[in-house]
Amino acid sequence: MIRLLRSLVLVVAATMSALASAQAPVPPEIAARSYLLLDVTANQILAEKDIDSPVEPASLTKLMTAYLVFDALKAKKISLTQTLPVSTRAWKMPGSRMFIDPKMQVPVDDLIKGMIVQSGNDATMALAEGVGGSAENFVRLMNEQAKALGMKNTGYRNPEGLTAPGHTTTARDLSILATRLMKDFPEYLHYYSIKKYRYPGTPASNDTNRNLLLFRDPSVDGLKTGHTEAAGYCMIVTAKRDFPNLGGGRRLLSIMLGTASENARANESQKLVNWGYTAYDAVKLFDAGQPVATPAVWKGKANTLKLGQPEPIVVAVPSGSASKIKTEIVRPDPLVAPFTKNQPVGQLKISLGDQPVTQVPLVALEPVEQAGVLGRAWDAIRLWIK
């Protein structure tokens, strides 16, 4: 009898496990050392493999270099029309090049195109020296920025991505960097969709963007490729496709690390992106600024507090399962003023049936100031009675 009960328990447990796992679509076979597919619109990872394993980033390093250059532009420390000198060190950089030399004074705008479209190590070094004063100081800034962004497993040793001891990152950290790059500097993202570029007076042999999906998929608008012998062929792809229910469209981000060839990284990335769009539906639960809840507030000039998000709240769920979405608000109680705008106040937990999917922080959409002395005293009495 005991054996029979144990068998029944095991069968039930296996069945429950199978049902739970069945809710998550199985990604296609991907021939890569590690990969990650992120629904940027919903801020959810849809598929992953070894995303915390250390890898060499190769020219994906240039995303951090670009982040610091864009930040310097935004802070008006440099300008797009400003010219920068080409040092001997930049001129002699090995690997992919823009083919600039010390006789040139190159505008920042052209150096950015050379770094992104041509993946030029010479352009990257010129930008690093121009922004940081020296390559060594720029690398220090890169590591400080990585820490500030929460890239816990990344160490930079150069601005261009050539193999060096300790120059490593992870797929997870690259997803943090890529999403922050898109969010913080949308005005500069057009550089990543440029298909061809060559600086006047330089050879035309290296003028085509290595992101093959820019030429194959009209929804792809970035982001960067990389390759060294140690890293293999790597690629970060971002695509945005129109979905009427979302208004602004739906963006996916694919990170593919350690594939066998240039064509393989493009094919595997395309496979993963297409799967993400078909295997998962993106469902908008609340509009930007729409209150998710309006709970009572104590000791405040207002009686209620509007909780929500300044951006639309979107969740990605397996295709056809939107009707099973459940939400739960978790927040402190009672809520006692004051509250500042965008102050975190609880979370929206989202599940599919009984399976947790994600949770979204809820913030105060409007400030609530503290009430006067009499108002606070009256609410204190009411709270005591409650």
C-alpha positions in Angstrom: 0.0 0.0 0.0 2.8 2.4 0.9 4.6 1.6 -2.3 1.4 2.3 -4.3 0.9 5.6 -2.5 4.6 6.6 -3.3 4.1 5.7 -6.9 0.9 7.8 -7.1 2.7 10.7 -5.5 5.5 10.4 -8.1 3.1 10.2 -10.9 1.2 13.3 -9.7 4.4 15.2 -9.2 5.7 14.3 -12.6 2.3 15.3 -14.2 2.3 18.6 -12.4 5.9 19.3 -13.4 5.0 18.4 -17.0 2.0 20.7 -17.0 4.0 23.6 -15.5 6.8 23.2 -18.1 4.3 22.8 -20.9 3.2 26.4 -20.3 6.6 27.7 -21.4 7.3 27.2 -25.2 10.4 25.3 -25.9 12.9 27.4 -28.0 14.5 25.9 -31.1 17.9 24.2 -31.1 20.5 27.0 -31.2 24.1 26.3 -32.2 25.8 28.8 -29.9 27.9 28.8 -26.8 25.4 30.9 -25.0 22.4 32.9 -26.0 19.6 35.1 -24.6 16.3 36.3 -26.0 14.8 39.3 -24.3 11.4 40.8 -24.9 12.4 44.4 -24.3 8.8 45.7 -24.4 7.8 43.3 -21.6 11.2 43.2 -20.0 11.1 39.4 -19.9 13.7 36.8 -20.8 12.0 34.4 -23.2 14.8 32.0 -23.8 18.3 31.5 -22.5 21.4 29.3 -22.3 24.4 29.8 -20.0 23.7 33.5 -19.7 25.9 34.0 -16.7 28.9 32.1 -18.1 32.0 34.3 -18.8 32.7 34.9 -22.4 34.9 37.2 -24.5 32.8 40.0 -26.0 35.0 40.8 -29.0 33.7 43.9 -30.8 30.5 43.8 -28.7 32.8 45.7 -26.4 32.1 48.7 -28.6 28.6 49.0 -27.2 30.1 50.2 -24.0 32.5 52.5 -25.8 29.5 53.9 -27.7 27.6 54.3 -24.4 30.3 56.6 -23.1 30.6 58.5 -26.3 26.9 59.1 -26.5 26.9 60.2 -22.9 29.7 62.7 -23.6 27.6 64.0 -26.6 24.5 64.3 -24.4 26.5 66.2 -21.8 27.9 68.4 -24.5 31.5 67.5 -23.6 32.0 66.8 -27.3 30.0 67.4 -30.5 29.3 65.4 -33.6 31.0 68.1 -35.8 34.1 68.3 -33.6 37.2 66.7 -35.1 39.5 64.4 -33.2 43.1 63.6 -34.0 44.2 60.1 -35.0 47.1 59.0 -32.8 49.8 56.6 -33.9 48.3 54.1 -31.5 44.9 54.4 -33.2 46.4 54.2 -36.6 48.3 51.0 -35.8 45.4 49.2 -34.2 45.1 45.6 -35.6 41.9 43.9 -36.7 39.0 45.6 -38.3 39.7 49.2 -39.3 38.2 52.4 -40.7 41.7 53.1 -42.3 42.3 56.5 -40.9 45.8 57.8 -40.3 47.6 60.5 -38.2 47.4 63.0 -41.1 43.7 63.2 -40.6 41.4 65.2 -38.3 38.2 63.1 -38.3 34.7 64.4 -37.2 33.2 62.6 -34.2 30.2 61.7 -36.4 32.4 59.9 -38.8 34.3 58.1 -36.1 31.1 56.8 -34.6 30.0 55.5 -38.0 33.5 53.9 -38.5 33.3 52.3 -35.1 29.7 50.9 -35.5 29.3 50.2 -39.3 32.9 49.2 -40.1 33.7 48.0 -36.5 36.9 50.0 -36.8 39.3 49.5 -34.0 41.2 52.6 -35.1 38.0 54.7 -34.9 37.2 53.2 -31.5 40.7 54.1 -30.2 40.4 57.6 -31.5 37.1 58.1 -29.8 38.4 56.6 -26.5 41.4 58.9 -26.5 39.2 61.9 -27.4 36.6 61.3 -24.7 38.9 59.8 -22.0 42.1 61.6 -22.6 43.9 58.3 -22.9 42.8 54.7 -23.6 43.7 53.7 -20.1 41.5 56.3 -18.5 38.7 55.5 -20.9 38.9 51.8 -19.8 38.6 53.0 -16.2 35.4 54.8 -17.2 34.1 51.7 -19.0 34.5 49.6 -15.8 32.9 52.3 -13.7 29.9 52.6 -16.0 29.5 48.8 -16.1 29.4 48.8 -12.3 26.8 51.6 -12.3 24.6 49.7 -14.8 24.7 46.6 -12.6 26.9 44.5 -15.0 28.2 42.4 -12.2 30.3 40.0 -14.2 32.0 42.3 -16.7 35.6 43.5 -16.9 37.0 45.7 -19.6 40.7 45.9 -20.5 40.4 47.8 -23.8 37.8 49.9 -25.7 37.7 47.8 -28.9 37.4 44.2 -27.8 40.6 42.5 -28.8 41.5 39.5 -26.7 43.1 40.4 -23.3 43.3 38.6 -19.9 40.3 39.6 -17.8 38.4 41.1 -20.7 35.1 39.2 -20.2 31.4 39.6 -19.9 28.2 37.5 -19.9 25.0 37.4 -22.0 23.0 38.7 -19.1 25.3 41.7 -18.7 25.3 42.4 -22.4 21.5 42.5 -22.3 21.7 45.1 -19.5 24.1 47.2 -21.6 22.1 46.9 -24.8 18.7 47.8 -23.2 20.2 50.8 -21.4 21.9 52.0 -24.5 18.6 51.9 -26.4 16.7 53.5 -23.5 19.2 56.2 -22.6 20.3 57.3 -26.1 17.4 56.7 -28.6 18.6 59.8 -30.6 21.8 57.9 -31.6 20.4 54.5 -32.4 20.1 55.3 -36.1 23.9 54.6 -36.4 23.2 50.9 -35.8 21.0 50.5 -38.9 23.4 52.1 -41.4 24.2 49.4 -43.9 27.2 50.9 -45.7 29.7 53.6 -44.7 33.2 54.7 -45.8 35.1 57.7 -44.8 36.3 59.8 -47.9 39.8 58.9 -48.9 39.9 55.5 -47.4 39.6 52.0 -49.0 36.1 50.8 -49.9 36.9 47.2 -49.0 35.5 47.4 -45.5 32.4 49.5 -46.0 29.5 47.1 -45.3 27.9 46.5 -41.9 28.5 42.9 -40.8 25.0 42.6 -39.4 23.6 40.5 -42.2 20.1 40.7 -40.8 20.0 44.4 -41.7 19.8 43.2 -45.3 17.4 40.3 -44.7 14.8 41.4 -42.2 13.3 44.9 -42.4 12.3 44.8 -38.7 16.0 44.5 -37.6 17.5 47.9 -36.8 20.7 46.9 -34.9 22.8 46.3 -33.0 26.4 44.9 -33.2 28.5 42.0 -34.3 31.8 40.7 -33.0 34.5 38.1 -33.7 37.8 36.9 -32.4 39.2 33.4 -32.5 38.6 33.0 -28.8 35.1 34.5 -28.8 33.8 32.9 -32.0 31.2 34.8 -34.0 28.9 36.9 -31.8 25.9 39.1 -32.5 23.4 41.3 -30.7 20.3 41.8 -32.8 17.4 44.1 -32.0 14.2 44.0 -34.0 10.9 46.0 -33.7 7.7 44.7 -35.3 4.3 46.4 -35.3 1.6 45.0 -33.1 -1.7 47.0 -33.1 -2.6 46.1 -29.6 0.7 47.6 -28.3 0.6 50.9 -30.1 4.3 51.5 -30.3 5.3 48.1 -31.5 7.1 45.2 -29.8 10.9 45.0 -29.6 13.0 41.8 -29.1 16.7 41.6 -28.3 18.7 38.5 -29.2 22.2 37.9 -27.9 24.1 35.1 -29.7 27.6 34.2 -28.5 30.2 31.8 -29.7 28.7 30.6 -33.1 30.8 28.9 -35.8 30.6 31.5 -38.6 29.3 34.9 -39.8 26.4 33.2 -41.5 25.7 30.9 -38.6 25.3 33.8 -36.1 22.9 35.6 -38.4 20.8 32.4 -39.1 20.7 31.4 -35.4 19.7 35.0 -34.4 17.0 35.1 -37.0 15.7 31.8 -35.9 15.5 32.9 -32.3 13.9 36.3 -33.0 11.2 34.7 -35.3 10.5 32.1 -32.6 10.1 34.8 -30.0 7.5 36.7 -32.0 5.4 33.6 -32.8 5.8 31.6 -29.6 4.9 34.5 -27.3 2.1 37.1 -27.3 2.8 40.5 -25.8 -0.3 41.7 -23.9 -0.7 45.3 -22.7 -2.3 45.3 -19.3 -2.2 49.0 -18.6 -1.4 52.2 -20.6 1.5 54.5 -19.6 0.5 56.5 -16.6 -2.8 54.5 -16.1 -3.5 53.8 -12.4 -3.3 50.1 -11.6 -4.8 50.8 -8.2 -5.9 53.8 -6.2 -5.6 52.9 -2.5 -6.4 55.1 0.4 -3.7 57.3 1.9 -3.5 58.4 5.5 -2.2 61.7 6.8 -2.0 63.2 3.3 -3.5 66.2 1.6 -5.1 63.7 -0.9 -7.2 60.8 0.2 -5.9 58.3 -2.4 -2.6 57.4 -4.1 -2.5 56.5 -7.8 -0.2 53.5 -8.4 1.1 52.5 -11.8 4.0 52.9 -14.2 5.1 55.9 -16.4 5.5 53.4 -19.2 2.9 50.8 -20.5 2.8 47.6 -18.5 3.2 44.8 -20.9 3.6 41.0 -20.3 4.8 38.3 -22.6 2.9 35.0 -22.4 2.8 31.8 -24.5 0.6 32.4 -27.6 -3.1 31.9 -27.0 -2.9 32.0 -23.2 -3.7 35.7 -22.6 -7.1 34.8 -21.0 -5.3 33.0 -18.2 -3.4 36.1 -17.0 -3.9 36.9 -13.3 -2.6 39.9 -11.4 -2.1 40.6 -7.8 -1.0 43.9 -6.1 1.4 43.6 -3.2 1.9 46.9 -1.3 2.4 48.2 2.3 -0.7 48.8 4.3 -1.5 51.3 5.6 0.0 53.9 3.2 1.0 57.0 5.1 1.9 60.2 3.4 4.1 61.9 2.1 4.8 60.3 -1.3 6.9 61.7 -4.0 6.2 61.2 -7.7 7.8 57.9 -9.0 8.4 56.7 -5.5 8.3 52.8 -5.5 5.2 51.6 -3.6 4.7 47.8 -4.0 4.6 45.5 -7.0 2.2 44.1 -9.5 2.6 40.3 -9.6 1.6 38.7 -12.8 0.9 35.0 -13.2 -0.5 32.6 -15.8 -2.9 30.4 -14.0 -0.9 29.4 -10.9 2.5 29.9 -12.5 4.3 33.2 -11.8 5.4 35.0 -14.9 6.9 38.3 -13.8 6.5 41.2 -11.4 6.4 44.9 -12.1 7.3 47.6 -9.6 4.5 50.1 -9.0 5.3 53.7 -8.3 3.4 56.8 -7.2 2.1 58.5 -10.4 1.4 61.7 -8.5 2.9 63.2 -5.3 0.9 63.3 -2.1 2.0 65.9 0.4 1.7 65.4 4.1 -1.5 66.9 5.6 -1.5 69.7 8.2 -1.2 69.1 12.0 -5.0 68.6 12.5 -5.3 66.3 9.5 -2.5 64.1 10.7 -3.8 64.0 14.2 -7.3 63.0 13.0 -5.9 60.2 10.8 -3.7 59.1 13.6 -6.8 58.6 15.7 -8.6 56.8 12.9 -5.6 54.5 12.3 -5.5 53.7 16.1 -9.2 52.7 16.0 -8.6 50.7 12.8 
